[in-house]
Amino acid sequence: MSADQDFLAKILKRVTRKPALGSRVDTDVVALADNVGAGVSARSLLVTVGNATVAGSDALAMAESASFELDPAARKLRSDEWEIQPPSQTTSDAYVADWGELGLRTGDLAIFLNEMRFAEVTSIKNVDVAGTSYAEIGFTHDPDLNNGGAEATVTSQRAGVSTLTKFPIGFADSRLILDGVYPGMRRGDPVLVEYQGNRILRVLEEVDIVQARIDVDTIDGTPEAAFVPATRIYLNISPLDVSWDRADDYIIHYALVRAGRIFPAPASSITATAFDAGSPVTGSAPGPQGKYAIVGADGRAAIFEGAVLPSGDELRFLATNFVQGDAEYELPAKLYGPLVEATRGETVAAEILGSGDSSIPFQSFTLRKSPLTYLADPTAPNGRRAALSVSVNGKKWKQAQTFYGTKPTDQIYVVTHDAEHKTTITFGDGEFGARVPTGVNNVVASYRHGVGGNVEANAINAFKKPVKGIKKVFNPLPASGGEEPPTPEEAREKAIQSTRVLGRLVSLLDFEVEAARYGGVMQARAHWAWDDAGEDATVHVWVVTADDGDPSQELRRYLLGLAEPDAQVTVEHAIPTIGAFELDLEIDPRYQPVAVSKAVLEHLFHPFTGMFALRNVGIGGYLHRSQLYAAIHAVEGVIGVNQVMVNKVAMPAAIKIPDGRYLDLYDDPIGVNGELFSVNLAGQATLLPPNLELPVAHAEVSAQVWNDGTWQMPTFTVSSHSKEPLIFGLTIGSTATVLNQLGILE
């Protein structure tokens, strides 16, 4: 018998002796399954405002339910904060001015000389934009100012046209003789000419004083010419409208004075795309290339890769990559960075495991703290690496996945976990891996314990003990990628999956299985696609995660490491598709209705077997009504299903989910027999307070249908309660053939 056959025979004996993987995971079986009993540590990016060096003992950032350690490479913290300046706008529904320089009143004519426009002020009120108070000004019409705004002026004096002078109006040359001498008028001055409510803005081309002739009656009634001084003006645009012929209806507004700069109201928010070309920020110094967090006044946040760079007299944040988070942020918003990475887990340094005894084959030791921390690592088996170092007689030994194929002199150990997630370190027997040399307390381990830890944003808010120089620490986005140790049922399934790939990815199913086993991934779907840039076929993998984390980049590197050398792989986070589900069930009167309703939902959302669980809903494909009915009928107390409504429309025979999308029903209430329930990721259903309604927004959609021998274009309404794509169905009469009965509304 060969060494390989002998090893496999030993393993088969152990499996035969302990077949129940669910009760206690056997050492060698789990080793073959790539440590499927392990969870994964959550990862978070931290803002640490201030300058300091954090020692190893101080590098523990605390959340209420979890401890996070900083990346050892980032113990020197040099973070800063900047204020993001509001972006310029191309259009605005409102105009504002600074209160301190405003010289306008309601009813004034605001004249914008640079634009050669004017508008009457109809209202002035206080408005708060991005934390700053402005005077919001209403006009009779949009003055159409550019982004920078314009200086507003108002006239301070007025004049009339002479009603006594013969021919005071010259239509051909735009000449007006005024009703007196106005020394405040000068050549080049702008004036506003008003006639019977009509207004034109002109510039004085010429201004002079003339002796205007007027005819006066003498005592005997004989007319006699008289001459009086008067101001004569020529306007720069001719001719005047010939219908403006009544001198007493003219008003000439002149002597303009400044009334403040009027500009479009600053943006109340800023979008992620504003940073692609660089956006101005206010701060004390530039910032190096790294990861930065933008946090809006409303708490919406995102992570970018980029740098704060000098640009003339200002600083600008230039983003080179959007990492994750929201796409829009309420102003005032702040920029923090560079960020430091922290992962869930607390270090135990140099724990003495015990004394080696070379007479014992497969000698094993158990770590005192559990569960052992695993970190996402695309270069490690199954995409996760144990935060563990084991030394014997002061020399580090190497972790192996299995004893299979090892030599008697190989200084290796195998890590396994039991059903209680305790970690065992097992050494070789002298045939498969070296035995532990005899010694006293000569087996020592340094490791981290703690997995999971997908805490909410701002939950990590303090160091284990104060760090001099650090003003504050927080996580702007939720920690992600964490995964609790699997249940025995999950461990059994993952152990089976691990035997399907055998270390090399060839088929699409291989990619799906291995991607689904990667830390934090709930399910995966692979298909062949064409890469236009590389002019080659590529394996495109969609994944679903239980949190907002996106492991696409790390997972791609991991899959490439297992694929054929020339393989092309792309990984993309699938897009959730929502639908407002309502169930109308017939319940056995012997059962309590609410209890049966909860049981139905908990059956549908069971985290491992439920058809609506994230691991089972499928990416793309169809949701069949018959399958849903069958799942509901499996619950005790259900007599029948009267109807299932999806977005207020009766569910058709099948709902098509497009490629790259999956059905996510966790975020919104689900109606059962008039009651509303919420369901969490653990599959627990909770009855919501009464008088709540499904929040919906409506959209109209048209589809051609063949009805009674003619094409018709009916309009129907579908509903959604988020901006995500939504599912809709269409039913039009019993005789209609619905050509587009189902689809996705973008």
Number of C-alpha atoms within 10 A of each C-alpha: 7 7 14 12 11 12 16 13 13 12 17 15 10 15 16 10 10 14 14 13 18 15 14 15 24 20 21 21 21 23 22 20 22 21 25 26 28 28 25 30 35 31 27 31 25 28 27 26 21 17 16 17 16 20 12 12 10 16 22 23 24 20 21 10 10 19 21 29 24 23 12 14 9 15 17 13 21 20 21 21 23 23 16 22 19 20 17 16 13 10 13 16 8 14 21 24 25 15 13 9 11 17 17 20 16 13 13 16 20 25 27 22 15 11 14 12 16 24 17 18 18 15 15 17 10 13 15 12 18 17 11 11 14 21 20 21 23 19 20 13 11 15 18 15 19 15 16 13 19 19 17 25 22 23 20 10 12 14 16 19 23 22 18 16 20 12 15 21 23 16 17 12 14 17 22 23 26 27 22 17 17 17 10 9 19 17 14 14 16 23 21 22 21 17 17 11 9 9 14 12 19 17 18 17 17 16 19 16 17 14 12 22 17 16 14 13 11 10 7 6 8 9 12 10 11 13 12 14 14 21 21 24 21 20 23 17 14 13 13 17 10 11 7 15 16 14 21 14 14 23 19 18 19 20 17 18 13 17 19 20 18 22 23 24 24 21 18 16 18 22 12 18 13 16 20 14 11 19 20 22 23 17 17 10 14 19 24 14 16 16 22 31 26 26 24 21 15 12 16 18 24 22 25 23 18 23 21 26 19 15 12 7 5 13 21 24 26 20 24 17 13 19 14 15 19 17 13 18 22 21 23 21 24 20 24 22 30 27 26 24 19 24 30 31 29 22 19 15 12 14 16 18 20 16 18 22 15 17 13 16 18 20 17 18 19 16 19 15 17 16 24 29 26 29 24 24 18 22 17 13 16 24 23 24 18 22 17 17 16 22 17 19 17 10 12 15 16 13 18 18 18 22 22 19 12 19 16 15 13 19 21 25 26 24 26 27 25 19 18 15 20 17 21 19 20 23 28 26 18 20 17 23 25 21 26 28 16 16 14 12 14 19 24 21 20 17 21 23 22 25 29 25 26 25 22 15 17 17 19 26 18 17 21 16 12 11 18 11 15 18 12 14 18 21 25 27 27 22 29 25 27 28 22 19 23 17 16 19 13 16 22 19 14 21 22 12 18 19 12 14 16 13 15 15 21 13 13 15 16 21 26 19 20 27 29 22 21 25 27 28 26 19 24 26 23 23 15 12 15 13 15 9 6 9 8 11 14 17 19 21 26 25 28 30 21 17 17 16 24 21 22 18 12 16 28 19 18 22 27 19 18 20 19 12 8 7 16 19 21 19 23 18 19 21 19 16 20 24 23 23 20 24 21 16 21 15 19 14 10 7 12 11 18 16 12 19 27 19 19 24 24 22 23 19 26 21 20 18 12 18 19 24 25 25 20 18 21 23 25 17 16 14 19 14 15 11 13 15 15 12 15 23 16 12 17 13 21 20 15 15 16 10 14 21 18 23 25 19 20 16 22 18 14 16 20 15 22 15 15 22 21 23 22 16 22 17 13 19 22 23 22 22 14 12 19 22 20 19 21 16 15 12 20 17 22 16 18 14 9 9 7 10 11 17 12 14 13 11 11 10 14 12 14 15 19 15 16 11 9 8 10 14 12 11 11 15 16 20 20 23 18 15 10 14 17 23 25 27 23 21 16 14 10 7 10 15 15 16 11 13 18 19 15 14 14 8
